[in-house]
Structure formats: C-alpha cells, structure tokens
Amino acid sequence: MKIKNYLFALALLAFVGCSSEEPGTEQTTPAPTPTPPPAPEVTLQKYAEDDEIKVMSFNVRLQTTEDNYRNEWHYRKDAAIELISDHKPTVIGFQEAKYASQWQVLKTALGDNYDGWGVDRDNGAENPKDGETMGILYDKSKVKKIDGGTFWLSTTPDKVSKSWNSACNRTATWGIFEHIPTGKKFCYINTHLDHKSAEAQKEGLKLIVNKFKEYNPDGYPQLLTGDLNIKIDNEALKVLDDYMVNTRTAAPKDKTDNDRTYNSFSTSGGSIIDHIYCTKGMEVVEYHTIDERYGTADYVSDHYPIYAIIKMK
C-alpha cells in the first residue's frame, strides 16, 4: 500500500510539473531577422547636357620612380587618356603633370577634341623644362577661351616664386571662357596647394579668392578645381566656404559620394583632399569620385579624378 501511495505521489508531481505553465506563455522559436534590401545602385548621368558643364580635377601623380613599377607613369598613361576620353569633361584641371613628359603628352593625345595651356611652375613659360604643370584643357566644341594665364601662389604672383614657408613653387592656371551652347561666360581657376605649410595653404586660398575678383569683375559664374592638400573639415577652407560652395556637398544626396580622393596606390587609407568649388547658387547636378578601373593599370594615379556637372544659368 505504501508503495502504491508513493508511486501515485510521483505521478501527481510529474503531472503538476508538466501542466503548471499558464496558457499563452508557451515559448516559440523567434522569427529570423529579415535581410535588409541592398542599397539602391546609383545611376550616374556622367555627361553634361547642353545647358550644363562638366568640370574635372585630376592629379595625375608626377612621373617618378615608384615602389611598385606598375604605378609608374609609363604604365598609367594610356589609362589616364582613356579615362578622360570616356568621361568627356567640358574643362579639366591637372595637378603634378610634368611639363614635357606628362602635360605635353596628355595635350597631344587629347588634341583632336581639346586645347589648353599651362606653364612649368619652376621655369615659367619662357624656359619650360619638366617642372610640374597645373594645366587646363577645354573641349573645343563646347567652350571658347577668351583670356587666361598663370600666377604663382606667393607675394609676387606674376613671377616664379614661393612664399609663406611653402615647400615648393605653387601655381594656379586661370581662364575666362564662353560656354558655346548657352553663350554664357565663366571664370575658372585650377591649382595645387602646398603639402606642408598650413600658412601657404591659407594664404594661397586668400590669393585665389582675390584673383577671382581681379580677373572676373563682371561677376561671371566661377569654378575652382584643385588638389588643395586640405581635408574637407579643415578650418583653412573657410575662406573658400564663405565665398563659394563645395560641389561634393552641394550635389543631391543621391548624386554624390564621400569617397576618398587620395588613395596612395592602396586599397585602404587615404583622404578627401581634392575639391571642386563653384559660385554659390549654381545648381550642382552630380558629383562623382572616379574610382572605376581603366585600361590595364591598377590605378590611374595615387589620386582619383573627381568631376561635377553644373547647370549654366
């Protein structure tokens, strides 16, 4: 009898243990977290319409001996020419192009569609050798040159010189153009600021703003391209930000990017130091960092070219 009572008690405990859970509290397997949809692919306009201009900035990396021989100009030259021919900029400003071995090569290779000018920063126009050239090329079918020249970023801008503890001679190439499809004129400056002296960067930008006012008394729309060697949040850009607008931030959010422009021939690191500015109020249609591959080169340069498409109103 005791054994039967004992077995009955065990059975009762087992029953209570299995049925003690209140209705509605049963544990269920959680639903899997849905996979977010892929980010929409950005469709680039890429080319300028008749009432637009496409301005490009391209630091081609000077011809020199590189750690990896495939990054030397000989192996990148054709890719650079192919990129420009594919993108068809209305105007393009170069930085670091050695006068004889790069600038003249680019100007000749693209000569069917483009013309332009620039001087050896170390020897000027009278005695060019192979110094770096901040040349401008323009599409002859889209724009007409009215005036232009070069000045040095220094206290004596009309002659080969440097100031403000600059490590190198630094120049800016400028031009007044007429946009043929619309008949509108614009002023364009292309430059390369010093890479070491913060004072030279700041004073160089002040000089450029003053030169815009000197060359453009009629108040035409203004464009600036350059390797400024200044990151986008640097206080030194304030003089420009007060006067013009950065096309990277002025473009619609779905028509711009935050990609690095300086890549150092590497898949990692780098920074945004190349910029395109325009007159405040101009409509920026699109901004793009060109990191697509061209030709057989691993990189077209240690900088990615950038462009902006802007309405000519």
N, C-alpha and C positions, 0 to 999 in steps of 0.2 A: 504494500500500500504506500509506504514511504517513497519507494522507487517511482511509482506511478505519479504521485504528487510532485516529485522532483522533476520528472520529465514534462509534466503539464506546465510547471512554472517556467521552465526553459523555453517551451514553445510559445507561451504567452509573452515573454520578454522579447523573443525574436519578432513576434507579430507587431508588438508596440513599436519596436525599433524601426521596422520597415514602413510603418504607416504613420509615423509621427510628423512627417513633413506636411505642411499646410498646402491646400490646393493653390495652384498658381505660382508656387515657388520652385517648380521643377527647373533644374539647370539645363540650359540649352547651349549648343555649340554656337559661338558668336559668328555672325556673317563675315566673310572675308572683306577686308578693306578694298574698296574699288580702286583700280589703277587709274590715276589721273590721265586725261586725254593728252596726247602730245601737244607741245606748244605749236601754234599755227606757224606755218612756214611763211617767212616774209617774202613777198614778191616785189622785186626791185623794178622801178621804172627804168633806171640805168641811163637812158639817153634823154637829152633835153628836147622839149617841144620847141616850136618856132618862137614862142614868147618867153623862152627860158634860156639860161646859160648854164653850162656845166663847168665848174671850176675845180681843178685838181691840184693837190700838193704832193710832191714826190721827192723824198730824199733818197737818191739812188745809191748811196754809200760810195765814197770815193774809191778810185782804183788803187788798191794796195795789196800787199801780201796778207792773206787771211790764214787763221789756224787750220781751217778746212779749205782745201784748194777749190772745192766746188762752190764756195761762196765768193770767189774772186770774180771781178767784173767780166772777164772773158767768158765765164760760164753763165753769167746772168744777163748779159747784154741783149741777146735775142728775146729772152722772156720779157724784159722791160719794154722793148719795142713792140712786142706782140700785145702786151697789156694795154699800152697807150692806144695802139691801133684798134683794139677791140672796144675800149671804153669811149673813144671819140670825145674827149673833153673839148669844150669851146676854147678854154685857156688853161694852161698848166704851168705851174711854177716848180722849178727844180732846186734842190739843195745838194751841195757836195759834188756836183758834176765837174770833174777836172776838165779844164778848158779844151785841151787838144784831144785827149784820149776818151772823153765821155760826152761833153757838151757838143762838140762838133760832130761826133759820131751820131748822136741822137738827132741833132738838127738835120743832118744829111739824110739819115734813114727815113725820117718822117717828112722830108721836104716836099713831097708831092702834095700834101694837104696842109702843112704847117710852115709858118715862118716865125722868126723871133730874134731876140737879141739878149746879150749878157756879156759881162766882161770878167776877165781874170781878176780875182779880188786882191791878189798880191802884186800885180803888174799893171792893172788898168787896161784901157782899150788900146793904148798906143804900142804896148810891148807885151802882148799876151804870150804866156808860156803854157804852163799846165797847172795854174792855181785853180782853186775851186770857183765855180761859177754859179750864181743864183739866177740862171736864165729863165726867160719866159718864152713859151711857144704859144701861138694862137692859130686857130683854124681859119684859113684864108677865105673860106666860103661863108663863114658865119660872122666874123668881125674884121674891122679895118683899123689899123693902127693910125692914130692921129699924132701922138707925141710919145716920148719915152726916154728913159735913160737909167743911170745907176748913181747911187750915192752910198757913201761909207757911213757906218754907224759909229760916229765919232764927233768930236767937237769941230772937226774940219771935214765935213761930209763931201766936199767937192774934190777931194784928192785921196790917194791911197793913204790910209791912216787908221789908227785904232786909239781908243780912249777907255777910261773907266775900268782900268785893270783887265781889259779884255785879253784873253789868251791868244787870239788870232785877229787878223783883219776880218771885219764882218761887213757885208754889203746888203743893199736892197735894190732890186730892179723894179722900176715903175713904168706905167704906161697909161695913156688915155686912149680909149677905144670907142668905136661906134659899132653897136650890135646891128648887123645888116638887116635881119628880118623885122626888127621893130623900129630901127632908126634911132634908138636911144643910146646915149653915151654913158660910159662908166670909167672910173679910175681904179687901177689895180696895182697893188704892191706885193712883191714876193721877197721873202727874206729868210735868213738863218741867224738866230741869235747865238751869243756866246754860250759855251757849255760849262764855263767855270765861274765867271764873275756875275754874281747877282746884281751888282751895281750896273754892269754893262747891259744886262737883260732889261732892267728897269729903265735906264736912260735911253736904251735903244728903242724901246716901245714909245717913250715920250717923243723921241725924234721922229719916228714914223707917223705918229698922230699929227705932229706939226707939219710934216711933209705932205700928208694928205690935204691939209688946209692950204698949203702953198701951191700944190700942183692942181688943185681942184676948187678954185674959187667959185665956180658956177654951181657947186653942190650936186654933181652927178652921183649916182649910186657908187658905193665904194666896196672893194673886195681886198682882203688880205689873206695870203697863204704863207705858211712857213713852218719849218722846224724851229719852234721857239725855245726848245730845251726847258720848257716850263710846264709842270703838271697843271691840270685844269683847275685845281683848287688853290693855286699859288697866288699870294697877295699881289705879286708883280703884274698879274693880268688885269688888275683893277683899272689901270689907265685905259686898257682896251675895252673892258666891260662897260665902262662909263660912256664910251664913245661909239662902240659897235656891238654886234651880237655874235656869239659863237654859234655857227650853223649846226653843230652837233646837238646843242640843247634847244635850238630854235626849230628844228625839224619836228614833224609829228612823231609821237612816241612809237608808232608802228613803222616809222620810216627813218629810224636812226639806230645807233648802237652805242655800246660803251666798251668796244674792243680796244685793246692796246694798239698803239701805232708803232712804238719802238719794240722790236721783237728780239734784237740781239742775235739773230740767226738761231733762235732756240724756240722750242715748243712751250716753254714756261717762262714766267717772269715778264719783264718789260713794263711799259707805262704809256700813258697818253701824253705825248709832248708835241705832236704835230696838230696844227689847228687851221681852220678856215673861218674867217670872220667876214661879216657883211654889214652894210648900213642897217641900223635899226628900222624896223617897219617893212623891210623886204620879206617877201614870202619864201621861206625855205621849203621846198617840196620834198627833198630827200637828202640824207647824209649817209655815207657808207664808207667803212674801212675795208679796203680791197685785200682780203687775206686769201682769196682764191689762188690756186696754183696755175702758173702759166709756163708753157714750154717744158723743158727738162730740168729746169732749175729747182732746187729745193726751196729757195726763197728768191724773190726778185731783188730784195735788198734787206738790210737789217732794220728798215722801216717799212711798214705797209703804206702804200699810197692811200690817200683819202680823197673823196670828192663830195661836192654839194651841188645840187640842182636848185636854181634860184629863179623866181619869176622876175622878168624885166618889166617892171611897171613904173 
